[in-house]
């Protein structure tokens, strides 16, 4: 199954989701990420945080949803509506859910405060990915409505 982590810029949250998912996922599951208006670069703090967590980031690029290597089966949007951010709507025959996370790239403050914002975004995404991967995925793959309900529930955590 192919999972797409989707946001607007594809420089922070969706990158954290993609690489964390691929680090933890069982065989047969693969994540990718994209943005509706990609920034064209991956935020250096995202790469540094993933490296600190022991997660490889080879091939990390900010890319458009028009340039996906494969069609996703599941799309997880990670934009944060609380900040008034426009959340992209993926069109296609896919399972969709929303796991909103505040964008750490917009945090202003000391180096420690900015690092903390990146760590918070990462921790939220990792908890949700771990909860997703703990589901009985082999069973839920045949019950799309149950899988959607579980994914929506995880997005509230």
VMD Tcl script that builds the backbone (N, CA, C; Angstrom):
set m [mol new atoms 471]
animate dup $m
set s [atomselect $m all]
$s set {name element resname resid chain x y z} {
  {N N UNK 1 A 0.847 -1.183 0.000}
  {CA C UNK 1 A 0.000 0.000 0.000}
  {C C UNK 1 A 0.885 1.237 0.000}
  {N N UNK 2 A 0.489 2.217 -0.772}
  {CA C UNK 2 A 1.203 3.483 -0.866}
  {C C UNK 2 A 0.446 4.556 -0.090}
  {N N UNK 3 A 1.163 5.231 0.802}
  {CA C UNK 3 A 0.592 6.276 1.638}
  {C C UNK 3 A 1.233 7.601 1.242}
  {N N UNK 4 A 0.411 8.610 1.001}
  {CA C UNK 4 A 0.902 9.944 0.672}
  {C C UNK 4 A 0.655 10.877 1.845}
  {N N UNK 5 A 1.739 11.486 2.356}
  {CA C UNK 5 A 1.624 12.555 3.342}
  {C C UNK 5 A 1.617 13.858 2.551}
  {N N UNK 6 A 0.522 14.598 2.671}
  {CA C UNK 6 A 0.305 15.761 1.825}
  {C C UNK 6 A 0.131 17.029 2.655}
  {N N UNK 7 A 0.837 18.079 2.260}
  {CA C UNK 7 A 0.623 19.400 2.845}
  {C C UNK 7 A 0.816 20.433 1.752}
  {N N UNK 8 A 0.999 21.649 2.123}
  {CA C UNK 8 A 1.136 22.700 1.131}
  {C C UNK 8 A 2.566 22.791 0.607}
  {N N UNK 9 A 3.550 22.973 1.500}
  {CA C UNK 9 A 4.919 23.253 1.084}
  {C C UNK 9 A 5.824 22.060 0.896}
  {N N UNK 10 A 5.517 20.929 1.514}
  {CA C UNK 10 A 6.341 19.715 1.453}
  {C C UNK 10 A 7.794 20.004 1.835}
  {N N UNK 11 A 7.959 20.692 2.976}
  {CA C UNK 11 A 9.318 20.938 3.460}
  {C C UNK 11 A 9.516 20.456 4.897}
  {N N UNK 12 A 8.426 20.304 5.653}
  {CA C UNK 12 A 8.559 19.924 7.064}
  {C C UNK 12 A 7.686 18.721 7.416}
  {N N UNK 13 A 6.410 18.977 7.701}
  {CA C UNK 13 A 5.528 17.944 8.258}
  {C C UNK 13 A 5.375 16.729 7.360}
  {N N UNK 14 A 5.106 16.948 6.086}
  {CA C UNK 14 A 4.914 15.800 5.199}
  {C C UNK 14 A 6.215 15.020 5.028}
  {N N UNK 15 A 7.354 15.717 5.055}
  {CA C UNK 15 A 8.659 15.051 5.001}
  {C C UNK 15 A 8.865 14.214 6.263}
  {N N UNK 16 A 8.560 14.803 7.427}
  {CA C UNK 16 A 8.680 14.051 8.685}
  {C C UNK 16 A 7.797 12.808 8.644}
  {N N UNK 17 A 6.574 12.949 8.122}
  {CA C UNK 17 A 5.670 11.813 8.017}
  {C C UNK 17 A 6.194 10.734 7.088}
  {N N UNK 18 A 6.638 11.142 5.899}
  {CA C UNK 18 A 7.130 10.175 4.907}
  {C C UNK 18 A 8.287 9.347 5.441}
  {N N UNK 19 A 9.313 10.006 5.946}
  {CA C UNK 19 A 10.510 9.283 6.344}
  {C C UNK 19 A 10.313 8.497 7.645}
  {N N UNK 20 A 9.509 9.020 8.559}
  {CA C UNK 20 A 9.206 8.272 9.785}
  {C C UNK 20 A 8.396 7.030 9.447}
  {N N UNK 21 A 7.385 7.184 8.587}
  {CA C UNK 21 A 6.560 6.044 8.182}
  {C C UNK 21 A 7.430 4.967 7.546}
  {N N UNK 22 A 8.264 5.360 6.599}
  {CA C UNK 22 A 9.098 4.368 5.910}
  {C C UNK 22 A 10.090 3.705 6.847}
  {N N UNK 23 A 10.527 4.423 7.867}
  {CA C UNK 23 A 11.445 3.853 8.862}
  {C C UNK 23 A 10.754 2.772 9.699}
  {N N UNK 24 A 9.473 2.962 9.968}
  {CA C UNK 24 A 8.733 2.064 10.867}
  {C C UNK 24 A 7.878 1.019 10.145}
  {N N UNK 25 A 7.575 1.236 8.892}
  {CA C UNK 25 A 6.566 0.433 8.181}
  {C C UNK 25 A 7.033 -0.986 7.887}
  {N N UNK 26 A 6.067 -1.907 7.906}
  {CA C UNK 26 A 6.383 -3.282 7.516}
  {C C UNK 26 A 6.522 -3.385 5.994}
  {N N UNK 27 A 7.030 -4.501 5.550}
  {CA C UNK 27 A 7.173 -4.749 4.122}
  {C C UNK 27 A 5.808 -4.630 3.444}
  {N N UNK 28 A 5.812 -4.044 2.270}
  {CA C UNK 28 A 4.566 -3.885 1.530}
  {C C UNK 28 A 3.893 -2.538 1.734}
  {N N UNK 29 A 4.372 -1.745 2.683}
  {CA C UNK 29 A 3.835 -0.416 2.947}
  {C C UNK 29 A 4.923 0.601 2.627}
  {N N UNK 30 A 4.552 1.650 1.922}
  {CA C UNK 30 A 5.521 2.668 1.523}
  {C C UNK 30 A 4.854 4.037 1.563}
  {N N UNK 31 A 5.592 5.004 2.110}
  {CA C UNK 31 A 5.087 6.376 2.147}
  {C C UNK 31 A 5.854 7.243 1.164}
  {N N UNK 32 A 5.175 8.282 0.719}
  {CA C UNK 32 A 5.778 9.333 -0.077}
  {C C UNK 32 A 5.175 10.635 0.432}
  {N N UNK 33 A 5.728 11.747 0.004}
  {CA C UNK 33 A 5.168 13.032 0.429}
  {C C UNK 33 A 5.169 13.988 -0.750}
  {N N UNK 34 A 4.311 14.994 -0.645}
  {CA C UNK 34 A 4.218 16.013 -1.689}
  {C C UNK 34 A 3.498 17.228 -1.125}
  {N N UNK 35 A 3.543 18.297 -1.904}
  {CA C UNK 35 A 2.845 19.519 -1.548}
  {C C UNK 35 A 2.058 20.051 -2.725}
  {N N UNK 36 A 1.008 20.779 -2.418}
  {CA C UNK 36 A 0.225 21.407 -3.482}
  {C C UNK 36 A 0.966 22.619 -4.051}
  {N N UNK 37 A 1.784 23.262 -3.211}
  {CA C UNK 37 A 2.636 24.373 -3.641}
  {C C UNK 37 A 4.006 24.185 -2.968}
  {N N UNK 38 A 4.792 23.235 -3.472}
  {CA C UNK 38 A 6.054 22.907 -2.798}
  {C C UNK 38 A 7.023 24.082 -2.731}
  {N N UNK 39 A 7.755 24.150 -1.633}
  {CA C UNK 39 A 8.722 25.225 -1.417}
  {C C UNK 39 A 9.957 25.054 -2.300}
  {N N UNK 40 A 10.225 23.823 -2.711}
  {CA C UNK 40 A 11.408 23.555 -3.513}
  {C C UNK 40 A 12.621 23.159 -2.688}
  {N N UNK 41 A 12.468 23.122 -1.373}
  {CA C UNK 41 A 13.567 22.675 -0.503}
  {C C UNK 41 A 12.985 21.969 0.711}
  {N N UNK 42 A 13.776 21.071 1.274}
  {CA C UNK 42 A 13.407 20.419 2.530}
  {C C UNK 42 A 14.053 21.228 3.643}
  {N N UNK 43 A 13.256 21.573 4.635}
  {CA C UNK 43 A 13.760 22.393 5.739}
  {C C UNK 43 A 14.919 21.669 6.429}
  {N N UNK 44 A 16.058 22.352 6.603}
  {CA C UNK 44 A 17.226 21.710 7.227}
  {C C UNK 44 A 16.944 21.164 8.627}
  {N N UNK 45 A 16.040 21.803 9.368}
  {CA C UNK 45 A 15.727 21.299 10.712}
  {C C UNK 45 A 14.983 19.961 10.641}
  {N N UNK 46 A 14.182 19.768 9.605}
  {CA C UNK 46 A 13.516 18.473 9.425}
  {C C UNK 46 A 14.553 17.381 9.214}
  {N N UNK 47 A 15.511 17.654 8.345}
  {CA C UNK 47 A 16.555 16.672 8.058}
  {C C UNK 47 A 17.416 16.404 9.289}
  {N N UNK 48 A 17.762 17.447 10.022}
  {CA C UNK 48 A 18.582 17.293 11.224}
  {C C UNK 48 A 17.854 16.485 12.285}
  {N N UNK 49 A 16.571 16.747 12.463}
  {CA C UNK 49 A 15.792 16.028 13.468}
  {C C UNK 49 A 15.685 14.541 13.101}
  {N N UNK 50 A 15.387 14.260 11.852}
  {CA C UNK 50 A 15.293 12.860 11.425}
  {C C UNK 50 A 16.632 12.149 11.597}
  {N N UNK 51 A 17.718 12.803 11.236}
  {CA C UNK 51 A 19.048 12.205 11.417}
  {C C UNK 51 A 19.316 11.934 12.892}
  {N N UNK 52 A 18.943 12.876 13.752}
  {CA C UNK 52 A 19.114 12.704 15.201}
  {C C UNK 52 A 18.327 11.495 15.708}
  {N N UNK 53 A 17.187 11.226 15.089}
  {CA C UNK 53 A 16.342 10.099 15.479}
  {C C UNK 53 A 16.778 8.786 14.814}
  {N N UNK 54 A 17.843 8.837 14.022}
  {CA C UNK 54 A 18.357 7.637 13.375}
  {C C UNK 54 A 17.571 7.230 12.136}
  {N N UNK 55 A 16.897 8.189 11.517}
  {CA C UNK 55 A 16.069 7.914 10.344}
  {C C UNK 55 A 16.779 8.456 9.105}
  {N N UNK 56 A 17.031 7.584 8.160}
  {CA C UNK 56 A 17.712 7.967 6.923}
  {C C UNK 56 A 16.822 8.893 6.097}
  {N N UNK 57 A 17.437 9.871 5.452}
  {CA C UNK 57 A 16.687 10.837 4.644}
  {C C UNK 57 A 17.208 10.895 3.207}
  {N N UNK 58 A 17.838 9.832 2.758}
  {CA C UNK 58 A 18.335 9.804 1.381}
  {C C UNK 58 A 17.191 10.069 0.412}
  {N N UNK 59 A 17.431 10.940 -0.535}
  {CA C UNK 59 A 16.426 11.234 -1.552}
  {C C UNK 59 A 15.350 12.215 -1.130}
  {N N UNK 60 A 15.507 12.861 0.017}
  {CA C UNK 60 A 14.490 13.809 0.485}
  {C C UNK 60 A 14.472 15.039 -0.413}
  {N N UNK 61 A 13.323 15.294 -1.018}
  {CA C UNK 61 A 13.146 16.487 -1.845}
  {C C UNK 61 A 11.737 17.025 -1.633}
  {N N UNK 62 A 11.596 18.317 -1.847}
  {CA C UNK 62 A 10.276 18.947 -1.815}
  {C C UNK 62 A 9.699 18.818 -3.217}
  {N N UNK 63 A 8.548 18.153 -3.316}
  {CA C UNK 63 A 7.998 17.883 -4.639}
  {C C UNK 63 A 6.510 18.171 -4.707}
  {N N UNK 64 A 6.041 18.331 -5.908}
  {CA C UNK 64 A 4.637 18.615 -6.171}
  {C C UNK 64 A 3.836 17.315 -6.221}
  {N N UNK 65 A 2.581 17.431 -5.868}
  {CA C UNK 65 A 1.694 16.272 -5.988}
  {C C UNK 65 A 1.470 15.892 -7.442}
  {N N UNK 66 A 1.875 16.746 -8.372}
  {CA C UNK 66 A 1.804 16.412 -9.796}
  {C C UNK 66 A 2.930 15.479 -10.219}
  {N N UNK 67 A 3.941 15.305 -9.355}
  {CA C UNK 67 A 5.126 14.514 -9.696}
  {C C UNK 67 A 5.273 13.254 -8.857}
  {N N UNK 68 A 4.178 12.689 -8.419}
  {CA C UNK 68 A 4.252 11.488 -7.585}
  {C C UNK 68 A 4.752 10.302 -8.405}
  {N N UNK 69 A 5.630 9.478 -7.804}
  {CA C UNK 69 A 6.140 8.319 -8.533}
  {C C UNK 69 A 5.102 7.205 -8.690}
  {N N UNK 70 A 4.137 7.177 -7.800}
  {CA C UNK 70 A 3.082 6.169 -7.825}
  {C C UNK 70 A 1.775 6.797 -7.355}
  {N N UNK 71 A 0.680 6.141 -7.675}
  {CA C UNK 71 A -0.623 6.600 -7.202}
  {C C UNK 71 A -0.813 6.117 -5.768}
  {N N UNK 72 A -1.177 7.018 -4.861}
  {CA C UNK 72 A -1.378 6.584 -3.473}
  {C C UNK 72 A -2.682 5.810 -3.308}
  {N N UNK 73 A -2.685 4.944 -2.292}
  {CA C UNK 73 A -3.899 4.253 -1.866}
  {C C UNK 73 A -4.561 5.022 -0.734}
  {N N UNK 74 A -3.714 5.687 0.063}
  {CA C UNK 74 A -4.155 6.450 1.229}
  {C C UNK 74 A -3.495 7.821 1.170}
  {N N UNK 75 A -4.277 8.872 1.429}
  {CA C UNK 75 A -3.739 10.232 1.495}
  {C C UNK 75 A -4.009 10.783 2.892}
  {N N UNK 76 A -2.925 11.212 3.546}
  {CA C UNK 76 A -3.009 11.805 4.878}
  {C C UNK 76 A -2.581 13.258 4.761}
  {N N UNK 77 A -3.532 14.184 4.936}
  {CA C UNK 77 A -3.174 15.601 4.939}
  {C C UNK 77 A -2.703 15.968 6.344}
  {N N UNK 78 A -1.659 16.789 6.406}
  {CA C UNK 78 A -1.073 17.141 7.702}
  {C C UNK 78 A -1.063 18.637 7.966}
  {N N UNK 79 A -1.765 19.409 7.129}
  {CA C UNK 79 A -1.823 20.854 7.345}
  {C C UNK 79 A -2.632 21.157 8.606}
  {N N UNK 80 A -2.480 22.376 9.100}
  {CA C UNK 80 A -3.137 22.755 10.347}
  {C C UNK 80 A -4.171 23.842 10.087}
  {N N UNK 81 A -5.408 23.478 10.138}
  {CA C UNK 81 A -6.473 24.446 9.870}
  {C C UNK 81 A -6.572 25.505 10.963}
  {N N UNK 82 A -6.057 25.212 12.142}
  {CA C UNK 82 A -6.117 26.179 13.241}
  {C C UNK 82 A -5.343 27.447 12.902}
  {N N UNK 83 A -4.327 27.312 12.046}
  {CA C UNK 83 A -3.511 28.469 11.673}
  {C C UNK 83 A -4.066 29.162 10.431}
  {N N UNK 84 A -5.249 28.754 9.994}
  {CA C UNK 84 A -5.841 29.335 8.810}
  {C C UNK 84 A -5.163 28.874 7.530}
  {N N UNK 85 A -4.420 27.785 7.627}
  {CA C UNK 85 A -3.686 27.256 6.486}
  {C C UNK 85 A -4.638 26.558 5.522}
  {N N UNK 86 A -4.449 26.791 4.251}
  {CA C UNK 86 A -5.250 26.123 3.240}
  {C C UNK 86 A -4.763 24.686 3.101}
  {N N UNK 87 A -5.666 23.745 3.252}
  {CA C UNK 87 A -5.306 22.337 3.190}
  {C C UNK 87 A -5.633 21.796 1.796}
  {N N UNK 88 A -4.648 21.221 1.113}
  {CA C UNK 88 A -4.918 20.718 -0.230}
  {C C UNK 88 A -5.896 19.547 -0.207}
  {N N UNK 89 A -6.725 19.470 -1.228}
  {CA C UNK 89 A -7.695 18.378 -1.360}
  {C C UNK 89 A -7.268 17.496 -2.523}
  {N N UNK 90 A -6.823 16.311 -2.203}
  {CA C UNK 90 A -6.375 15.365 -3.229}
  {C C UNK 90 A -7.603 14.790 -3.926}
  {N N UNK 91 A -7.593 14.858 -5.251}
  {CA C UNK 91 A -8.689 14.317 -6.043}
  {C C UNK 91 A -8.252 12.950 -6.567}
  {N N UNK 92 A -9.059 11.981 -6.379}
  {CA C UNK 92 A -8.738 10.640 -6.858}
  {C C UNK 92 A -9.443 9.613 -6.009}
  {N N UNK 93 A -9.421 8.397 -6.474}
  {CA C UNK 93 A -10.084 7.295 -5.786}
  {C C UNK 93 A -9.141 6.728 -4.724}
  {N N UNK 94 A -9.047 7.444 -3.602}
  {CA C UNK 94 A -8.157 7.057 -2.509}
  {C C UNK 94 A -8.891 7.184 -1.179}
  {N N UNK 95 A -8.341 6.551 -0.183}
  {CA C UNK 95 A -8.822 6.706 1.189}
  {C C UNK 95 A -8.152 7.961 1.741}
  {N N UNK 96 A -8.924 8.883 2.303}
  {CA C UNK 96 A -8.389 10.148 2.798}
  {C C UNK 96 A -8.639 10.308 4.292}
  {N N UNK 97 A -7.659 10.921 4.953}
  {CA C UNK 97 A -7.839 11.303 6.351}
  {C C UNK 97 A -7.018 12.559 6.607}
  {N N UNK 98 A -7.309 13.218 7.715}
  {CA C UNK 98 A -6.599 14.443 8.075}
  {C C UNK 98 A -5.954 14.279 9.441}
  {N N UNK 99 A -4.628 14.457 9.484}
  {CA C UNK 99 A -3.879 14.415 10.734}
  {C C UNK 99 A -3.194 15.766 10.917}
  {N N UNK 100 A -3.943 16.803 11.204}
  {CA C UNK 100 A -3.403 18.155 11.297}
  {C C UNK 100 A -2.303 18.301 12.333}
  {N N UNK 101 A -1.250 18.994 11.924}
  {CA C UNK 101 A -0.094 19.283 12.785}
  {C C UNK 101 A 0.337 20.718 12.490}
  {N N UNK 102 A 0.590 21.486 13.539}
  {CA C UNK 102 A 1.050 22.868 13.343}
  {C C UNK 102 A 2.389 22.866 12.603}
  {N N UNK 103 A 2.564 23.836 11.714}
  {CA C UNK 103 A 3.773 23.908 10.889}
  {C C UNK 103 A 4.926 24.519 11.687}
  {N N UNK 104 A 5.949 23.736 11.988}
  {CA C UNK 104 A 7.068 24.281 12.759}
  {C C UNK 104 A 7.898 25.296 11.972}
  {N N UNK 105 A 7.786 25.298 10.658}
  {CA C UNK 105 A 8.560 26.241 9.839}
  {C C UNK 105 A 8.136 27.679 10.075}
  {N N UNK 106 A 6.943 27.881 10.627}
  {CA C UNK 106 A 6.443 29.240 10.853}
  {C C UNK 106 A 6.643 29.725 12.289}
  {N N UNK 107 A 7.260 28.909 13.107}
  {CA C UNK 107 A 7.467 29.288 14.503}
  {C C UNK 107 A 8.598 30.310 14.603}
  {N N UNK 108 A 8.354 31.349 15.356}
  {CA C UNK 108 A 9.356 32.381 15.618}
  {C C UNK 108 A 9.764 32.251 17.081}
  {N N UNK 109 A 11.016 32.510 17.349}
  {CA C UNK 109 A 11.480 32.444 18.721}
  {C C UNK 109 A 12.950 32.106 18.785}
  {N N UNK 110 A 13.353 31.629 19.944}
  {CA C UNK 110 A 14.748 31.235 20.130}
  {C C UNK 110 A 15.015 29.933 19.381}
  {N N UNK 111 A 16.273 29.605 19.242}
  {CA C UNK 111 A 16.646 28.337 18.599}
  {C C UNK 111 A 15.992 27.159 19.332}
  {N N UNK 112 A 15.968 27.228 20.652}
  {CA C UNK 112 A 15.385 26.161 21.452}
  {C C UNK 112 A 13.878 26.051 21.210}
  {N N UNK 113 A 13.204 27.179 21.102}
  {CA C UNK 113 A 11.759 27.169 20.851}
  {C C UNK 113 A 11.443 26.611 19.468}
  {N N UNK 114 A 12.245 26.975 18.485}
  {CA C UNK 114 A 12.029 26.465 17.128}
  {C C UNK 114 A 12.313 24.964 17.079}
  {N N UNK 115 A 13.418 24.545 17.704}
  {CA C UNK 115 A 13.720 23.110 17.765}
  {C C UNK 115 A 12.590 22.351 18.462}
  {N N UNK 116 A 12.046 22.927 19.518}
  {CA C UNK 116 A 10.951 22.289 20.249}
  {C C UNK 116 A 9.712 22.151 19.366}
  {N N UNK 117 A 9.441 23.137 18.535}
  {CA C UNK 117 A 8.290 23.065 17.629}
  {C C UNK 117 A 8.469 21.936 16.617}
  {N N UNK 118 A 9.675 21.770 16.094}
  {CA C UNK 118 A 9.942 20.666 15.173}
  {C C UNK 118 A 9.797 19.332 15.888}
  {N N UNK 119 A 10.309 19.242 17.107}
  {CA C UNK 119 A 10.209 17.990 17.864}
  {C C UNK 119 A 8.762 17.673 18.180}
  {N N UNK 120 A 7.957 18.675 18.499}
  {CA C UNK 120 A 6.541 18.448 18.782}
  {C C UNK 120 A 5.833 17.904 17.545}
  {N N UNK 121 A 6.075 18.516 16.389}
  {CA C UNK 121 A 5.456 18.041 15.147}
  {C C UNK 121 A 5.866 16.598 14.867}
  {N N UNK 122 A 7.146 16.315 15.023}
  {CA C UNK 122 A 7.648 14.954 14.806}
  {C C UNK 122 A 6.999 13.965 15.771}
  {N N UNK 123 A 6.946 14.325 17.049}
  {CA C UNK 123 A 6.394 13.421 18.068}
  {C C UNK 123 A 4.924 13.115 17.796}
  {N N UNK 124 A 4.154 14.117 17.399}
  {CA C UNK 124 A 2.735 13.902 17.077}
  {C C UNK 124 A 2.607 12.955 15.900}
  {N N UNK 125 A 3.360 13.222 14.843}
  {CA C UNK 125 A 3.292 12.358 13.661}
  {C C UNK 125 A 3.755 10.941 13.982}
  {N N UNK 126 A 4.827 10.806 14.739}
  {CA C UNK 126 A 5.332 9.468 15.073}
  {C C UNK 126 A 4.302 8.683 15.883}
  {N N UNK 127 A 3.682 9.323 16.869}
  {CA C UNK 127 A 2.647 8.637 17.671}
  {C C UNK 127 A 1.507 8.160 16.778}
  {N N UNK 128 A 1.095 9.005 15.851}
  {CA C UNK 128 A -0.010 8.640 14.961}
  {C C UNK 128 A 0.407 7.521 14.007}
  {N N UNK 129 A 1.603 7.590 13.477}
  {CA C UNK 129 A 2.099 6.535 12.580}
  {C C UNK 129 A 2.208 5.223 13.340}
  {N N UNK 130 A 2.742 5.256 14.541}
  {CA C UNK 130 A 2.847 4.035 15.350}
  {C C UNK 130 A 1.465 3.462 15.643}
  {N N UNK 131 A 0.493 4.320 15.939}
  {CA C UNK 131 A -0.878 3.844 16.188}
  {C C UNK 131 A -1.466 3.230 14.917}
  {N N UNK 132 A -1.219 3.847 13.789}
  {CA C UNK 132 A -1.697 3.318 12.511}
  {C C UNK 132 A -1.086 1.950 12.237}
  {N N UNK 133 A 0.228 1.843 12.400}
  {CA C UNK 133 A 0.910 0.578 12.099}
  {C C UNK 133 A 0.579 -0.519 13.106}
  {N N UNK 134 A 0.053 -0.153 14.272}
  {CA C UNK 134 A -0.364 -1.140 15.271}
  {C C UNK 134 A -1.751 -1.717 14.962}
  {N N UNK 135 A -2.461 -1.112 14.016}
  {CA C UNK 135 A -3.787 -1.626 13.635}
  {C C UNK 135 A -3.650 -2.987 12.945}
  {N N UNK 136 A -4.705 -3.785 12.942}
  {CA C UNK 136 A -4.677 -5.053 12.197}
  {C C UNK 136 A -4.827 -4.762 10.688}
  {N N UNK 137 A -3.757 -4.251 10.103}
  {CA C UNK 137 A -3.818 -3.735 8.732}
  {C C UNK 137 A -4.209 -4.800 7.720}
  {N N UNK 138 A -3.788 -6.018 7.922}
  {CA C UNK 138 A -4.141 -7.085 6.972}
  {C C UNK 138 A -5.659 -7.259 6.912}
  {N N UNK 139 A -6.318 -7.149 8.046}
  {CA C UNK 139 A -7.781 -7.265 8.087}
  {C C UNK 139 A -8.458 -6.002 7.566}
  {N N UNK 140 A -7.947 -4.845 7.984}
  {CA C UNK 140 A -8.579 -3.576 7.624}
  {C C UNK 140 A -8.406 -3.239 6.138}
  {N N UNK 141 A -7.418 -3.822 5.491}
  {CA C UNK 141 A -7.211 -3.559 4.070}
  {C C UNK 141 A -8.432 -3.962 3.250}
  {N N UNK 142 A -9.230 -4.896 3.782}
  {CA C UNK 142 A -10.422 -5.368 3.076}
  {C C UNK 142 A -11.690 -4.642 3.521}
  {N N UNK 143 A -11.565 -3.792 4.534}
  {CA C UNK 143 A -12.717 -3.054 5.049}
  {C C UNK 143 A -12.363 -1.568 5.070}
  {N N UNK 144 A -12.517 -0.922 3.934}
  {CA C UNK 144 A -12.094 0.475 3.782}
  {C C UNK 144 A -12.806 1.421 4.742}
  {N N UNK 145 A -14.075 1.178 5.016}
  {CA C UNK 145 A -14.782 2.087 5.926}
  {C C UNK 145 A -14.246 1.960 7.347}
  {N N UNK 146 A -13.911 0.743 7.766}
  {CA C UNK 146 A -13.335 0.562 9.104}
  {C C UNK 146 A -11.936 1.171 9.169}
  {N N UNK 147 A -11.154 0.996 8.099}
  {CA C UNK 147 A -9.820 1.580 8.063}
  {C C UNK 147 A -9.910 3.108 8.113}
  {N N UNK 148 A -10.822 3.686 7.367}
  {CA C UNK 148 A -11.017 5.144 7.379}
  {C C UNK 148 A -11.401 5.618 8.774}
  {N N UNK 149 A -12.314 4.908 9.426}
  {CA C UNK 149 A -12.729 5.297 10.773}
  {C C UNK 149 A -11.552 5.261 11.736}
  {N N UNK 150 A -10.701 4.250 11.639}
  {CA C UNK 150 A -9.528 4.147 12.507}
  {C C UNK 150 A -8.535 5.264 12.225}
  {N N UNK 151 A -8.317 5.563 10.940}
  {CA C UNK 151 A -7.395 6.627 10.574}
  {C C UNK 151 A -7.905 7.982 11.061}
  {N N UNK 152 A -9.194 8.216 10.935}
  {CA C UNK 152 A -9.783 9.468 11.435}
  {C C UNK 152 A -9.637 9.570 12.948}
  {N N UNK 153 A -9.845 8.453 13.638}
  {CA C UNK 153 A -9.707 8.433 15.103}
  {C C UNK 153 A -8.255 8.766 15.493}
  {N N UNK 154 A -7.308 8.173 14.793}
  {CA C UNK 154 A -5.888 8.424 15.085}
  {C C UNK 154 A -5.561 9.897 14.864}
  {N N UNK 155 A -6.150 10.519 13.883}
  {CA C UNK 155 A -5.912 11.930 13.603}
  {C C UNK 155 A -6.377 12.864 14.709}
  {N N UNK 156 A -7.216 12.353 15.598}
  {CA C UNK 156 A -7.686 13.166 16.731}
  {C C UNK 156 A -6.761 13.049 17.941}
  {N N UNK 157 A -5.816 12.110 17.893}
  {CA C UNK 157 A -4.914 11.849 19.018}
  {C C UNK 157 A -3.843 12.914 19.081}
}
mol reanalyze $m
mol bondsrecalc $m
mol representation Tube
mol addrep $m
